[in-house]
Amino acid sequence: MMSSTMQSACRLTFRGLRPLTASPGSVLTCRTLASKQAKGQRKDQTREQKSQKVKVNKQEVEIWRGMTAGDLAQVIKKDMDHIVEVLLYSSVDVDSLEPDTTLDEQTIKEVLKHSGFKFKWAQLSTSKPRQNQDVVRRPPDPATLVQRPPVVTIMGHVDHGKTTLLDSLRRSQIVATEAGGITQHIGAFQVQLPTGEQITFLDTPGHAAFSSMRARGAHATDIVILVVAADDGVMNQTVESIQHARKARVPIIVAVNKCDKPQADANRVKQELLGHDVVCEEFGGDVQAIHISALKGDNLLALAEATVALAEVMELKASPTVPVEGVVIESRTDRGRGPVTTTVIQQGTLRRGCVLVAGQSWAKVRFLFDENGKAVSEAGPSCAVQVVGWKDLPSAGETLLEVESEQRAREVVEWRAYEKQQQKLQEEQNIISQKQQQHLEQYQKERAEQAHLSWRQRKSLKYQTNKDKFALRQSEKVTTDECRLPVIIKGDVDGSVEAFLNILDTYDADSQCQLDVVHFGIGDISENDINMAGTFAGSIYGFNVTASKKIQQLAEKQNVPLRLHNVIYKLIDQLKDELSSRLPPSLQDNTVGEASVLAVFNVTVGKKKVDVAGCRVQKGQLDRKLKFRLIRNRDTLWEGFLVALKHHKDEVQTVRTGMECGLSVDADVEFKPGDLIVCFEEVEVPQVIAWDPGF
């Protein structure tokens, strides 16, 4: 037990006072005790700090693959600025880093490491894989197969008489109703011959803009009748039609049309076809060639008989009792009927009440119409009908299949939408992986080039390189005003819109004016189209559609141009004109006069000597208000304005051909006899868009 004297000494010692009555040994003992006590307190504080530090380092967060930057910031309870700061000197492009940007595994670990966190992988839910609920074609029972009419597609170049041929076969006036005298839709018609046989014909457009329609017609047919004009021969779309038929592995019958014309040469047509591997029977091949005149109806029966004979050889059969299968030839939206498709039945018998699936659309059939708009109760194999009752408009070219119920149709559509979404996600993931690989390779390349530098030098170099980039925030970065034309595309049927979009895919003049397709759809011009065009300051292009008076007034009020045509090449011509009108005019030099330098004089003006060129005007006139150019040996030495222009001793405004003059310029130029002085004016000339759609 410490004595009272020693305790007093210790208290005095801790207060920094020297004890008065304690002995030296007692003072030493107090100091020793105080030192031990202070060391113990410091050890306790260090132990507490270490334990706190260990606790911070041991904090764990859950991560998962495919995390976004926003998810990671939320997990570690930081903001996006912290994520950007950590990744500033990494291989990640922080300029494009957004909260919804997906981070790879290495980047996530790097952020956690620099932020002082440990991680563990989140427990993924082990959900069962989604069951495939799609519907596929079902092979028919061979015992139920019966002979069916052939499906024949008439193909060829524009204005070679395809629709006239169908017109003669059907005894109708299809040509008279076609805008511009050309077919711009794919049509399906059924023709009954005098002998009783039936043939389903598909009429495809021959214009260059409708290549996708011709390809669709070739893949939905049994036989292709290739119409070639005897006075015109094999043309571009003729060759393309041959390629479509060959790709679809469909036999060809050549119909040499317009043989009634004086300049017709059917043999030349057959010889030209040899160059495209179409060998007619006259040259030892197996392709039938029938000489016809569609306008006068000559030899059409022989063409029909040749088609029926080829169909018998092919033994075309189908089952009328199996679930319906077919192909969507065309689709459109009718006022009062809603979505309508033109369909060719390939198997089964389509009736009212059937539930159909095509792509991501389904229908419960309410009405069936033939090509003349007459209601029919059913349609068997090879029949072409218009189907009403679709919930959404399917795309042309989709396969049409019958299902058991509406519930089954919804399941199929949902599965196809899910499958398309998964495919899209996979494509996006592949793009992300490629971008990350590119960033990693670029980062490794930069690190290799800077390997000899210290970290301070690398940091300084990084700052110097990116200081302009980081000078403004992302929201403050200013974009330059570019020439651009936003457009909205509307068509009467799906195929027309598809053809127009395919033409726009060939647009290659973005360096002059950027063409943006803001929206496209089927049907007449609506109020939403006008509002959208007004928002984007764009134009509306409509093919075979109309705009009501109310819509026209709204478009005029919002200053929205309406470009409505029923001939596609006129629509494209107007689009080219509008693109050209958006381009700024170019400056073109227009030569006004030319003069040759005869002699050079020195004239004193004030205290300065000025060179004056004595000239004779050879062509046109020299106008002091315009610009001048000094040319020597075809090289331009100077360009600018005159200071003085004199004829004899008089200041003049113009000097005409044959007159002599003296002139001085606004720069230090050394004239020499024989130089050429050109007077010119800059004229604004409208630019023309460089886009060539191919027709």
C-alpha positions in Angstrom: 0.0 0.0 0.0 1.4 3.4 -1.1 1.9 5.9 1.8 0.0 9.2 1.9 3.3 11.1 1.4 4.1 9.1 -1.7 0.5 9.5 -3.1 0.8 13.3 -2.6 4.2 13.2 -4.4 2.6 11.3 -7.3 -0.2 13.8 -7.6 2.2 16.7 -7.7 4.4 14.9 -10.2 1.4 14.4 -12.6 0.5 18.0 -12.2 4.0 19.0 -13.3 5.1 20.2 -9.7 8.2 19.2 -7.9 7.4 17.4 -4.5 8.7 19.2 -1.4 8.9 16.5 1.2 9.3 13.3 -0.8 12.7 11.7 -1.1 14.5 11.2 -4.5 13.7 7.5 -4.5 10.0 8.3 -4.0 9.9 10.7 -7.0 11.6 8.1 -9.3 9.0 5.6 -8.3 6.1 7.9 -9.1 7.6 8.7 -12.5 8.0 5.1 -13.3 4.4 4.3 -12.4 3.1 7.2 -14.4 5.1 6.2 -17.5 3.8 2.6 -17.3 0.3 3.9 -16.9 0.6 6.1 -20.0 2.1 3.3 -22.1 -0.8 1.1 -21.1 -3.3 3.7 -22.2 -1.5 4.2 -25.6 -1.5 0.4 -26.2 -5.3 0.3 -25.4 -5.9 3.1 -27.9 -3.8 1.4 -30.6 -5.6 -1.8 -30.0 -9.0 -0.1 -30.4 -7.8 1.7 -33.6 -6.6 -1.6 -35.0 -9.8 -3.4 -34.2 -11.8 -0.5 -35.8 -9.6 -0.7 -38.9 -10.1 -4.4 -39.1 -13.8 -4.0 -38.9 -13.8 -1.5 -41.8 -11.6 -3.7 -44.0 -13.8 -6.7 -43.3 -17.0 -5.1 -44.5 -18.4 -7.2 -47.3 -20.8 -6.3 -50.0 -22.7 -8.6 -52.4 -22.0 -8.3 -56.1 -23.3 -10.1 -59.2 -22.3 -10.4 -62.8 -23.8 -7.7 -65.1 -23.9 -5.1 -62.4 -24.4 -1.5 -63.6 -22.4 1.5 -62.3 -25.5 2.7 -60.5 -26.0 -0.7 -58.8 -22.4 -0.7 -57.6 -22.6 2.8 -56.2 -25.8 1.9 -54.3 -24.2 -1.2 -52.9 -21.1 0.6 -51.5 -23.3 3.6 -50.5 -21.3 6.1 -52.7 -22.3 8.4 -55.5 -21.4 8.2 -59.2 -18.6 10.7 -58.8 -16.8 8.3 -56.5 -17.1 5.5 -59.2 -15.7 7.9 -61.9 -12.9 9.0 -59.6 -11.8 5.4 -59.0 -11.9 4.5 -62.7 -10.4 7.7 -63.9 -7.0 6.2 -64.6 -8.2 2.7 -65.6 -9.0 1.3 -69.0 -12.7 2.2 -68.6 -13.9 5.2 -70.7 -15.3 7.4 -68.0 -16.7 9.9 -70.5 -19.3 7.3 -71.6 -19.9 6.0 -68.0 -23.5 6.3 -67.1 -25.5 4.8 -64.1 -27.0 2.1 -66.5 -23.6 1.2 -67.9 -22.8 -2.5 -67.4 -19.5 -3.2 -65.7 -17.3 -6.3 -66.2 -16.1 -8.4 -63.3 -12.6 -6.9 -63.3 -13.9 -3.4 -63.1 -16.2 -4.2 -60.2 -13.4 -5.7 -58.2 -11.1 -2.8 -58.9 -13.7 -0.3 -57.6 -14.2 -2.4 -54.4 -10.5 -2.7 -53.9 -9.8 1.0 -54.1 -12.9 1.7 -52.0 -11.9 -0.5 -49.1 -14.5 -3.3 -49.4 -14.5 -7.0 -49.6 -17.0 -8.8 -51.7 -19.0 -12.0 -52.0 -21.0 -13.2 -54.9 -24.7 -12.9 -54.5 -26.7 -16.1 -54.4 -28.3 -16.4 -57.8 -31.9 -17.7 -58.0 -32.0 -21.1 -59.5 -35.1 -20.7 -61.6 -36.0 -23.4 -64.0 -35.3 -22.6 -67.7 -38.4 -21.3 -69.5 -40.1 -24.0 -71.5 -40.3 -23.6 -75.3 -43.9 -22.8 -76.1 -43.5 -22.0 -79.8 -45.5 -23.6 -82.6 -43.9 -25.2 -85.6 -45.1 -26.7 -88.9 -46.6 -30.1 -88.6 -46.1 -32.6 -91.4 -49.4 -33.8 -92.9 -50.5 -37.4 -93.1 -49.6 -38.7 -96.6 -53.0 -40.4 -96.8 -54.8 -37.1 -96.6 -52.8 -35.4 -99.4 -54.7 -34.2 -102.5 -53.7 -32.4 -105.6 -53.7 -28.6 -105.3 -53.5 -25.7 -107.8 -50.1 -24.3 -108.5 -49.0 -20.9 -107.0 -47.4 -19.0 -109.8 -45.5 -15.7 -109.4 -45.2 -13.4 -112.4 -41.9 -11.5 -112.3 -39.8 -9.3 -114.6 -38.7 -5.8 -115.4 -40.9 -2.8 -115.0 -43.2 -2.1 -117.9 -42.6 -5.5 -119.6 -46.3 -6.3 -119.3 -46.7 -8.4 -116.2 -49.9 -6.8 -114.9 -51.3 -6.7 -118.5 -50.8 -10.4 -118.7 -52.8 -11.0 -115.5 -55.4 -8.5 -116.7 -55.9 -10.6 -119.9 -56.0 -13.8 -117.9 -58.6 -12.5 -115.5 -60.5 -10.3 -118.0 -60.1 -7.4 -115.6 -58.8 -3.9 -115.6 -56.0 -4.0 -113.0 -53.7 -1.8 -115.1 -56.1 1.1 -115.3 -56.1 1.4 -111.5 -52.3 1.3 -111.0 -50.7 4.7 -110.3 -48.3 5.6 -113.0 -49.0 2.5 -114.9 -46.8 0.3 -112.7 -47.6 -2.2 -110.0 -46.4 -1.0 -106.6 -47.9 -3.8 -104.5 -47.8 -7.5 -104.5 -51.2 -9.0 -105.4 -52.6 -12.5 -105.2 -55.3 -13.6 -107.6 -56.9 -16.9 -108.5 -57.7 -17.6 -112.2 -59.9 -20.4 -113.5 -59.0 -21.5 -117.0 -61.6 -22.5 -119.6 -60.4 -26.1 -119.2 -61.4 -26.0 -115.5 -57.9 -25.8 -113.9 -57.2 -23.2 -111.3 -54.0 -21.2 -110.9 -53.1 -18.8 -108.1 -51.1 -15.9 -109.5 -48.9 -13.6 -107.5 -48.2 -10.3 -109.2 -45.0 -8.6 -108.0 -43.8 -5.1 -108.8 -41.0 -4.8 -111.4 -39.6 -1.4 -110.2 -36.1 -1.4 -108.7 -37.5 -0.2 -105.3 -39.5 -3.4 -104.7 -36.7 -6.0 -104.6 -37.8 -7.4 -101.2 -41.3 -7.9 -102.5 -40.1 -9.9 -105.5 -37.9 -12.1 -103.2 -40.9 -12.7 -101.0 -43.0 -13.7 -104.0 -40.4 -16.1 -105.2 -40.2 -17.9 -101.8 -44.0 -18.3 -101.6 -44.5 -19.8 -105.1 -44.2 -23.1 -107.0 -43.5 -21.7 -110.5 -42.1 -18.4 -111.7 -43.3 -17.0 -115.0 -40.5 -14.6 -116.2 -42.0 -11.9 -118.4 -39.5 -10.4 -120.9 -40.4 -7.8 -123.5 -39.4 -8.9 -127.0 -38.6 -5.3 -128.0 -36.6 -4.5 -124.8 -34.7 -7.7 -123.9 -33.1 -8.7 -120.6 -33.0 -5.8 -118.1 -31.8 -5.3 -114.6 -34.9 -6.5 -112.8 -35.1 -9.4 -115.2 -31.7 -10.6 -114.0 -32.7 -10.0 -110.3 -35.9 -12.0 -110.8 -33.8 -14.9 -112.2 -31.6 -14.7 -109.1 -34.6 -14.8 -106.8 -36.1 -17.8 -108.5 -32.8 -19.7 -108.5 -32.3 -18.9 -104.8 -35.8 -20.2 -104.0 -35.2 -23.3 -106.2 -38.3 -22.6 -108.2 -38.7 -23.6 -111.9 -39.0 -20.9 -114.5 -41.3 -20.5 -117.6 -40.3 -17.6 -119.9 -43.1 -15.6 -121.4 -41.7 -13.5 -124.3 -44.2 -10.6 -124.3 -45.0 -7.9 -126.9 -44.3 -10.2 -129.8 -46.8 -8.2 -131.8 -44.6 -5.2 -132.1 -42.6 -4.6 -135.3 -39.2 -4.3 -133.5 -39.8 -7.5 -131.4 -37.0 -10.1 -131.6 -37.8 -13.2 -129.4 -34.7 -15.1 -130.5 -32.5 -12.2 -129.2 -34.3 -12.5 -125.8 -33.5 -16.2 -125.6 -29.9 -15.7 -126.5 -29.6 -13.0 -123.8 -31.1 -15.4 -121.3 -28.3 -17.9 -122.1 -25.8 -15.5 -120.5 -27.7 -15.9 -117.2 -27.9 -19.7 -117.3 -31.6 -19.8 -118.4 -31.5 -22.3 -121.3 -34.7 -22.6 -123.3 -35.9 -25.8 -125.0 -34.9 -24.4 -128.4 -31.2 -24.4 -127.2 -31.4 -27.9 -125.6 -32.5 -26.8 -122.1 -35.6 -27.5 -120.0 -37.0 -24.0 -119.8 -40.3 -23.5 -121.7 -40.5 -20.2 -123.7 -43.9 -19.1 -124.9 -44.3 -16.2 -127.3 -47.3 -14.1 -126.3 -48.9 -10.7 -126.6 -50.6 -9.8 -123.3 -52.2 -6.7 -124.7 -54.0 -8.6 -127.6 -54.4 -11.9 -125.7 -52.4 -13.9 -128.2 -51.2 -17.4 -127.1 -52.2 -17.0 -123.5 -53.9 -20.4 -123.4 -50.6 -22.0 -124.4 -48.9 -20.2 -121.5 -51.6 -21.5 -119.1 -51.4 -25.0 -120.4 -47.6 -25.0 -120.1 -48.0 -23.9 -116.5 -50.5 -26.6 -115.7 -48.4 -29.3 -117.4 -45.3 -28.2 -115.3 -47.5 -28.3 -112.2 -48.6 -31.9 -113.0 -45.0 -33.0 -113.4 -44.1 -31.4 -110.0 -47.0 -33.4 -108.4 -48.1 -30.5 -106.1 -50.2 -31.8 -103.2 -51.5 -30.6 -99.9 -53.7 -31.8 -97.0 -57.0 -29.8 -96.5 -57.6 -31.4 -93.1 -54.4 -30.5 -91.1 -54.0 -27.3 -89.2 -53.7 -24.2 -91.4 -50.3 -23.2 -92.7 -49.6 -20.3 -95.0 -47.5 -17.2 -95.7 -48.4 -13.5 -95.3 -47.9 -11.9 -98.7 -48.9 -8.4 -97.8 -50.3 -6.6 -94.7 -52.1 -3.3 -94.3 -54.5 -1.4 -92.0 -58.0 -0.7 -93.4 -60.3 1.9 -91.9 -63.2 0.0 -90.4 -61.5 -3.5 -90.7 -58.3 -2.9 -88.8 -55.2 -5.0 -89.6 -55.7 -7.0 -92.8 -53.3 -9.5 -94.4 -53.2 -11.0 -97.9 -52.4 -14.7 -97.3 -51.7 -17.7 -99.5 -52.8 -21.0 -97.8 -50.3 -23.8 -98.1 -51.8 -26.5 -95.9 -55.2 -27.0 -94.3 -58.5 -25.1 -94.7 -58.9 -21.6 -93.2 -62.4 -20.8 -91.9 -63.9 -18.1 -89.8 -63.1 -18.6 -86.1 -59.7 -20.1 -86.7 -56.9 -18.9 -84.4 -53.8 -17.9 -86.2 -50.2 -16.9 -85.3 -47.8 -15.0 -87.5 -44.6 -13.7 -86.1 -45.4 -11.9 -82.9 -49.1 -11.3 -83.9 -52.2 -13.5 -83.6 -55.7 -13.4 -84.8 -59.1 -14.9 -84.4 -60.4 -14.9 -88.0 -63.6 -12.7 -88.2 -63.9 -12.4 -92.0 -62.3 -13.8 -95.2 -62.4 -12.0 -98.5 -61.2 -13.0 -102.0 -59.2 -10.7 -104.3 -62.4 -9.0 -105.5 -63.4 -8.1 -101.9 -66.2 -10.7 -101.8 -66.7 -12.5 -98.5 -65.9 -16.2 -98.5 -66.6 -18.9 -95.9 -63.3 -20.9 -96.3 -60.0 -21.1 -98.2 -58.2 -24.3 -99.0 -54.6 -25.0 -100.1 -53.2 -22.6 -102.8 -56.1 -20.1 -102.2 -55.3 -16.4 -101.7 -57.5 -14.6 -99.2 -57.6 -11.4 -97.1 -57.8 -12.2 -93.4 -59.5 -9.8 -91.0 -59.2 -10.2 -87.2 -55.6 -9.6 -86.3 -54.8 -8.1 -82.9 -51.6 -6.5 -84.3 -50.4 -6.2 -87.8 -47.9 -8.9 -88.8 -45.0 -8.3 -91.1 -45.2 -9.4 -94.7 -43.3 -12.6 -95.3 -44.2 -14.1 -91.9 -45.2 -17.8 -91.7 -48.9 -18.2 -90.7 -49.8 -21.2 -88.4 -53.0 -22.3 -86.8 -53.2 -23.0 -83.0 -55.8 -24.6 -80.8 -57.1 -21.6 -78.8 -56.6 -18.0 -78.0 -54.7 -18.9 -74.8 -52.3 -21.0 -76.9 -51.8 -18.1 -79.3 -50.9 -15.7 -76.5 -48.4 -18.3 -75.2 -46.8 -18.5 -78.6 -46.6 -14.8 -79.0 -45.2 -14.3 -75.5 -42.6 -16.9 -76.1 -41.5 -15.4 -79.4 -41.3 -11.9 -77.8 -39.2 -13.4 -74.9 -37.0 -15.2 -77.4 -36.4 -12.0 -79.4 -35.6 -10.1 -76.2 -33.1 -12.7 -75.2 -31.5 -12.5 -78.6 -31.3 -8.8 -78.4 -29.7 -9.0 -74.9 -27.2 -11.4 -76.2 -26.3 -9.1 -79.1 -26.0 -6.2 -76.7 -23.8 -8.3 -74.4 -21.5 -9.2 -77.4 -21.2 -5.5 -78.3 -20.3 -4.6 -74.7 -17.7 -7.4 -74.6 -16.2 -6.1 -77.8 -16.1 -2.6 -76.5 -14.5 -3.7 -73.3 -11.9 -5.7 -75.1 -11.1 -2.7 -77.3 -10.7 -0.4 -74.2 -8.5 -3.0 -72.5 -6.2 -3.3 -75.6 -6.0 0.5 -75.8 -5.2 0.7 -72.1 -2.5 -1.9 -72.3 -1.0 -0.2 -75.3 -0.9 3.1 -73.5 0.6 1.5 -70.4 3.3 -0.1 -72.6 4.2 3.2 -74.2 4.4 4.9 -70.8 6.3 2.1 -69.0 9.5 4.1 -68.8 7.7 7.0 -67.1 7.2 7.4 -63.4 3.7 7.5 -61.9 4.0 11.3 -61.5 4.9 11.7 -65.2 2.1 9.4 -66.3 -0.4 11.4 -64.2 0.8 14.7 -65.7 0.6 13.3 -69.2 -2.9 11.9 -68.6 -4.0 15.3 -67.3 -2.5 17.2 -70.3 -4.2 14.8 -72.7 -7.6 15.0 -71.2 -7.8 18.5 -69.7 -9.8 19.8 -72.6 -12.2 16.8 -72.4 -12.9 17.3 -68.7 -13.2 21.1 -69.0 -17.0 20.8 -69.4 -19.5 18.5 -67.8 -21.3 16.1 -70.0 -24.5 18.1 -69.9 -22.5 21.3 -70.8 -20.8 19.9 -73.9 -22.0 21.8 -77.0 -22.8 19.9 -80.2 -22.2 21.6 -83.6 -25.2 22.4 -85.7 -25.2 19.8 -88.5 -27.4 19.7 -91.6 -30.0 17.1 -90.9 -33.5 16.1 -92.2 -35.8 14.1 -89.8 -38.5 12.2 -91.7 -41.6 10.2 -90.8 -42.5 7.4 -93.3 -46.1 6.3 -93.7 -47.4 3.7 -96.2 -50.6 1.9 -97.0 -49.2 -1.6 -96.6 -46.3 -3.2 -94.9 -44.5 -4.0 -98.2 -44.6 -0.3 -99.3 -43.0 0.9 -96.1 -40.4 -1.9 -96.3 -39.5 -0.9 -99.9 -39.2 2.7 -98.9 -37.0 1.9 -95.9 -34.8 -0.4 -98.1 -34.2 2.6 -100.4 -33.3 4.8 -97.5 -30.8 2.2 -96.4 -28.8 3.0 -99.5 -28.4 6.7 -98.3 -24.7 7.5 -98.3 -24.6 11.3 -98.2 -24.5 11.8 -94.4 -21.4 14.0 -94.8 -23.6 16.5 -96.7 -26.9 16.1 -94.8 -27.9 13.6 -92.2 -31.1 11.7 -92.9 -32.9 10.5 -89.7 -36.0 8.2 -89.9 -37.8 9.3 -86.7 -40.8 7.0 -87.2 -42.5 4.7 -89.7 -45.8 3.1 -89.8 -48.8 1.9 -91.8 -52.0 3.9 -92.4 -53.2 7.4 -93.2 -51.5 10.5 -91.7 -52.6 11.0 -88.1 -52.4 13.8 -85.6 -49.6 12.0 -83.7 -47.6 12.0 -86.9 -48.0 15.8 -87.3 -47.1 16.4 -83.6 -44.0 14.2 -83.9 -42.9 15.9 -87.1 -43.4 19.3 -85.5 -41.3 18.3 -82.4 -38.4 17.1 -84.6 -38.8 19.9 -87.2 -39.1 17.1 -89.9 -41.2 16.2 -92.9 -43.8 13.5 -93.5 -43.5 11.2 -96.5 -46.6 9.2 -97.3 -46.9 6.5 -100.0 -50.5 5.7 -101.2 -51.9 7.3 -98.0 -54.2 10.3 -97.5 -54.5 13.2 -95.0 -57.8 14.6 -94.0 -58.6 18.3 -94.2 -58.3 18.6 -90.4 -54.8 17.0 -90.6 -53.7 19.2 -93.4 -54.8 22.3 -91.5 -52.9 21.1 -88.4 -49.8 20.4 -90.5 -50.0 23.9 -92.0 -50.4 25.4 -88.6 -47.3 23.6 -87.3 -45.4 24.2 -90.5 -45.0 20.5 -91.2 -44.4 19.6 -94.9 -46.7 16.7 -96.2 -45.1 14.8 -99.1 -47.8 12.5 -100.4 -47.4 10.5 -103.6 -48.7 7.3 -105.1 -45.7 6.6 -107.3 -42.6 5.7 -105.4 -39.9 7.2 -107.6 -41.7 10.6 -107.5 -41.6 10.3 -103.7 -37.9 9.6 -103.8 -37.3 12.5 -106.2 -39.0 14.9 -103.8 -37.0 13.6 -100.9 -33.8 14.2 -102.9 -35.0 17.8 -103.7 -35.7 18.5 -100.0 -32.3 17.1 -99.0 -30.6 19.3 -101.6 -32.6 22.4 -100.3 -31.2 21.8 -96.8 -27.6 22.1 -98.1 -25.9 25.5 -97.8 -25.1 27.0 -101.2 -21.6 26.7 -102.5 -19.6 29.7 -103.8 -18.6 29.5 -107.5 -16.2 31.9 -109.2 -17.7 33.7 -112.3 -15.0 35.3 -114.4 -16.0 38.9 -115.5 -12.9 40.0 -117.3 -9.3 39.3 -118.0 -6.3 41.6 -118.6 -2.6 41.1 -119.4 0.2 43.1 -117.7 2.2 45.1 -120.3 4.5 47.1 -118.1 5.2 47.9 -114.4 5.5 51.4 -113.0 6.6 52.8 -109.6 4.4 55.7 -108.4 5.0 57.7 -105.2 2.0 58.0 -103.0 2.9 60.2 -100.1 6.2 58.8 -98.8 5.6 55.3 -100.1 6.3 53.9 -103.5 3.6 51.8 -105.0 3.8 49.3 -107.9 1.3 50.0 -110.7 0.6 47.4 -113.4 -0.1 48.8 -116.9 -2.6 46.4 -118.4 -4.8 45.9 -121.5 -8.2 44.3 -121.1 -8.3 41.1 -123.3 -11.8 39.8 -122.4 -14.9 41.2 -120.6 -14.4 44.1 -118.3 -12.6 45.0 -115.1 -14.9 46.2 -112.3 -13.2 47.8 -109.3 -15.9 46.6 -106.9 -15.2 42.9 -107.6 -12.4 40.7 -106.5 -9.2 40.2 -108.6 -6.6 37.4 -108.9 -3.0 37.6 -110.2 -1.9 34.5 -112.2 1.6 33.7 -113.4 2.3 30.5 -115.2 -1.1 29.1 -114.1 -0.2 29.7 -110.4 -2.3 32.1 -108.3 0.1 34.6 -106.6 -2.5 36.9 -105.1 -6.2 37.4 -104.6 -8.0 40.4 -103.2 -9.3 43.9 -104.1 -7.9 46.9 -106.0 -6.8 50.1 -104.4 -6.9 52.1 -107.6 -8.1 51.7 -111.2 -7.2 54.5 -113.7 -7.7 55.0 -117.4 -5.1 57.5 -118.4 -5.2 59.9 -115.4 -8.8 59.5 -114.5 -10.1 57.2 -111.7 -12.7 54.9 -113.3 -15.1 52.2 -112.0 -14.9 49.8 -115.0 -12.5 49.3 -117.9 -13.9 47.4 -121.0 -12.3 45.1 -123.6 -9.5 46.7 -125.6 -8.9 49.6 -123.2 -5.7 50.2 -121.3 -5.5 50.9 -117.6 -3.3 51.1 -114.6 -4.1 49.3 -111.4 -2.7 48.9 -107.9 -3.6 46.3 -105.3 -4.1 46.1 -101.5 -1.0 43.9 -100.9 2.8 43.9 -101.6 2.8 42.2 -104.9 5.5 42.2 -107.5 4.0 42.5 -111.0 5.8 41.2 -114.1 5.0 41.7 -117.8 3.0 38.8 -119.1 1.0 38.3 -115.8 -2.7 37.7 -116.1 -5.1 39.8 -114.1 -8.5 38.1 -113.7 -11.6 39.9 -112.4 -14.3 37.6 -110.9 -17.3 37.6 -108.7 -18.4 34.9 -106.2 -21.8 33.5 -107.0 -23.8 31.2 -104.7 -24.8 28.0 -106.5 -27.3 25.6 -104.9 -25.8 22.2 -104.0 -27.3 18.9 -105.1 -27.3 15.9 -102.8 -24.8 13.2 -103.9 -27.1 10.3 -103.0 -28.0 8.0 -105.9 -30.8 5.4 -105.0 -30.1 3.5 -108.2 -33.1 4.6 -110.3 
